[in-house]
């Protein structure tokens, strides 16, 4: 009696979402006051674990983001209104270092406002976590919900780290100051939470 030959099942390849933008969506550059702001849709096509390092004088990646209350903001629209932007990324709500940094921004918030800045904090925490953080420490500025870390990757702050010999990806505490024309006035990675706001204010002569 002949042995039965096992049937080979054909397994379809997994469906991979197409992250590349279509030609019709390729509005590569948006304009706040000049054609200088790289559109988020371009960068969303590249969400690998490779990272960029932004530098002073470069264009700031444009983005749309959701705030704690569900409002959507757009960087180019804020800049077009004549506001400069401070965008700072931090690891986690209500942790010691992040609380120190947030409270320093809070205590000097009016000085930043007087100089025409809008301040946005960014982490991958949920809107509910952000809300608790804001309420507990009476933060007067807005927090961006970036649970999928797309904005983190656009600004190059989602980076490889090492702890006890193991590598993993996480946020590098970083800050960016964006001028009204979309250029970066300040771009710092791996900043220290304590004293960071004082150093930032000193650099921009904010009192």
C-alpha positions in Angstrom: 0.0 0.0 0.0 1.4 3.3 -1.0 2.0 5.9 1.7 -0.2 9.0 1.5 1.7 12.1 0.4 0.8 14.9 2.8 -0.8 17.9 1.1 1.1 21.1 1.2 -1.0 24.0 2.2 -0.4 27.3 0.5 -0.2 30.1 3.0 -1.0 33.5 1.7 1.6 36.2 2.7 0.5 38.5 5.4 -1.1 41.8 4.3 1.2 44.7 5.0 -0.3 48.1 5.0 1.1 50.5 2.4 2.7 53.2 4.3 3.8 55.2 1.3 1.8 58.2 0.3 0.1 58.3 -3.0 1.2 60.9 -5.6 -2.0 62.8 -5.1 -1.3 63.2 -1.4 2.3 64.3 -1.8 2.1 67.9 -0.7 5.7 67.6 0.3 6.0 71.1 1.7 3.5 73.2 3.5 3.8 76.9 4.1 3.6 78.9 7.2 5.1 82.0 5.7 7.4 80.2 3.2 7.7 76.8 1.6 9.8 75.5 4.5 7.9 73.0 6.5 8.2 69.3 5.7 4.7 67.7 5.7 4.0 65.0 8.1 2.5 62.7 5.4 6.0 62.3 3.9 7.6 61.2 7.1 4.7 59.0 8.0 5.7 56.8 5.1 8.9 56.0 7.0 8.2 54.8 10.5 11.1 52.4 10.8 13.3 52.2 13.9 16.0 54.3 12.1 16.0 57.8 13.5 16.9 61.3 12.3 18.7 64.0 14.2 17.3 67.4 13.6 19.6 70.4 13.8 19.3 74.2 14.3 18.5 75.9 11.0 16.7 72.9 9.5 13.0 72.9 8.7 10.8 71.5 11.4 8.7 68.6 10.4 5.1 69.7 10.1 2.5 67.6 12.0 -1.1 67.2 13.0 -1.6 66.0 16.5 -4.4 65.4 19.0 -4.4 67.2 22.4 -5.7 65.9 25.7 -9.3 67.3 25.0 -9.4 65.7 21.6 -8.7 68.9 19.7 -6.5 68.5 16.6 -3.7 71.0 16.0 -1.5 71.7 13.0 1.9 73.1 13.3 1.8 75.1 10.1 -1.4 76.8 11.1 0.0 77.8 14.5 3.1 79.3 12.9 1.0 81.1 10.3 -0.8 82.8 13.2 2.6 84.3 14.2 3.3 82.0 17.2 6.6 80.3 17.8 6.5 76.8 19.3 8.3 75.0 22.0 7.8 71.3 21.5 9.2 69.1 24.3 9.2 65.3 24.5 9.3 63.5 27.8 9.1 59.8 28.8 6.1 59.5 31.2 3.4 61.5 33.0 3.8 62.0 36.7 7.3 60.5 37.0 9.8 62.6 39.1 11.9 64.0 36.3 9.0 64.7 34.0 7.0 66.4 36.8 10.0 68.6 37.6 10.3 69.6 33.9 6.6 70.2 33.5 6.4 72.3 36.7 9.3 74.4 35.6 7.5 75.2 32.3 4.3 75.9 34.4 6.2 78.3 36.7 7.6 80.2 33.7 4.7 79.9 31.4 3.7 83.6 31.4 7.2 84.6 30.4 7.1 82.2 27.4 3.7 83.6 26.5 4.9 87.1 26.6 7.6 86.2 24.0 5.0 84.7 21.6 5.6 81.0 22.3 3.1 78.2 22.6 4.3 75.3 24.7 3.4 71.7 23.9 4.5 68.6 25.9 4.5 65.3 24.1 4.5 61.7 25.4 3.0 58.4 24.5 0.7 58.5 27.5 -3.1 58.3 27.0 -5.4 61.3 27.1 -6.7 60.1 30.5 -3.2 60.1 31.9 -2.5 63.5 30.5 -5.6 64.9 32.0 -4.6 63.6 35.5 -1.2 65.1 35.0 -2.5 68.5 34.0 -5.1 68.5 36.9 -2.7 67.4 39.6 0.0 69.9 38.8 -2.2 72.7 37.3 -0.3 72.7 34.0 -1.4 75.7 31.9 0.0 74.4 28.6 -1.2 71.7 26.3 -0.1 68.1 26.1 -0.1 66.0 22.9 -1.2 62.4 22.8 1.2 60.4 20.7 0.5 56.8 21.6 1.6 55.5 18.3 4.9 57.5 18.6 4.6 58.8 15.0 5.5 62.4 16.2 8.3 61.0 18.3 9.8 59.4 15.2 9.3 62.5 13.0 11.5 64.4 15.4 14.0 61.6 16.0 13.3 61.2 19.7 12.2 57.5 19.6 15.7 55.9 19.9 17.5 52.8 20.8 18.5 52.6 24.4 20.4 50.1 26.5 19.7 49.1 30.1 21.5 46.2 31.9 22.9 45.0 28.6 19.6 44.9 26.9 18.6 47.2 24.0 15.1 48.6 23.5 13.4 51.6 21.9 12.2 54.5 24.0 11.9 58.3 24.1 14.9 60.5 24.4 14.0 63.6 26.5 14.3 66.3 23.9 13.2 69.9 23.2 12.7 71.9 20.0 12.0 75.6 19.4 10.4 76.4 16.1 10.4 79.9 14.6 7.4 81.4 12.8 9.0 80.6 9.4 9.2 76.9 10.3 13.0 76.8 11.0 14.4 75.2 14.1 16.0 77.7 16.5 16.8 75.1 19.1 17.1 71.3 18.9 18.5 69.3 21.8 18.4 65.6 22.5 19.0 63.8 25.8 18.4 66.9 27.9 18.3 66.9 31.7 15.0 67.6 33.2 16.3 69.6 36.1 17.5 73.1 35.0 16.5 72.6 31.4 13.9 75.4 31.3 16.3 77.8 33.0 18.9 77.0 30.3 16.3 77.4 27.6 15.2 80.8 28.9 18.8 82.0 29.2 19.6 81.1 25.6 16.6 83.1 24.3 16.9 85.9 26.8 13.5 85.2 28.3 12.9 86.7 31.8 
